[in-house]
């Protein structure tokens, strides 16, 4: 996906502020943060959205969660709590069509979701 913003970031063609990475995913600071800690975890292969994850790619999503745990630890929000958000489609405000997981924390987050 030569035109995908996140593919270009993963490939090193565009700058990002790296937080962590593993074999399957890359985590970097969001350039428009909505919390003191706002990190995006993206797979290193292009998957458009969670709705496009194939059964053989399920491990990639698991690796994204494990990387999000590492992000929470290195950013200091693991004990106080953090939110993981994965948007799908325009109505959910997904602005980049590449699967990504938001890791938000560093303050008490607004909106009780459950």
N, C-alpha and C positions, 0 to 999 in steps of 0.2 A: 504494500500500500504506500506508494511513493508520495501521495498527497496527504497522508494521515499525520496530523500534528504529533500525536503520541508516538507513532512509529519513528518519526524523525528524532524525537527526544531520546527514545530507547537506542537508536542507532548512533547517537552522539552528534547528529547533524544540527541540532538546535540545543542551546544551553539549558541546563536545569540545575537546581540545587539538590543534589543527591542526598537522601537520608539513609537508604539501605537498599540492598538487592539480594536476590537469590538466583538460582538457575532459571527460574520460570518468570520472575517478576522484578520490576524496578519501582522504587518509591522515591518521590521527589516532592519538594514543597510546592503547594499551589501558589500561582502568582497573584491570585485574587482571594486571599484567605477570608474565611467566614468565622474563624475562631483563632485563638493564639497558636494552636497547633492545627494545621490543615495540610495534610499530606495526601498525595494521590498515589495509589498502588495500581500499576498497569501491567498486564501480561506482556512479555517480550515478543509474543506472536500476535498478529492482528486478529482480534475477535471483535466484531462490531458492537454487540451488547450482550447482556446476560441471556437474552432470548435467543442468541445465536450460538451458545455454548453447546458443542456436540458431546456425546457421551465420552468419547476418547479424550476430551479436553477437561474433564471434571477435575483431574489432578491439578491442572493449572489454577483453577479457582481455589482449591485447597492450599496451594502454595501462596496464593495472594493473601489468604487469611493468615497463614503463618507469618508472612512478611509484615502484615498489619500488626500482629502481636509484637514483632520486633520493633516496628516503628513506635508503637505505644511505649515500649520499654525505653528506647533510646531518647525519646522526646520527653520522658518523665510523666506520662499520663496513665501508665498501666495501673497504678494503684488507685488514683482518684477517679478514673473512669474515662471512657471515650466512646464515640459513636462511629459506627461503620455504616456508610451509605453507598448503595449502588443504584444509580438511576438508569431507567430504560426508556428511551424515546423522548420525543419533544415535549409531551405533556408533563414529563417528570423533570424537565429543564436539562436534559442531557445535551451538552453543547458540543462535545467532541465524540464522534461515533467510533469510539474504541473503548472496549470494556475497561472500566476503572472503578476503584473502590476509594471513597473518601474516608480518611481517618481524621476525625475532629475531636479536639479536647483542649485542655488547658484552662477551662472555666466551666461553670455550671451552664450547660447548654439549654437554650430556650426551647420550649415545646415539649410536652410530655407525649411520647409516642406509644406508650403501652404500659 
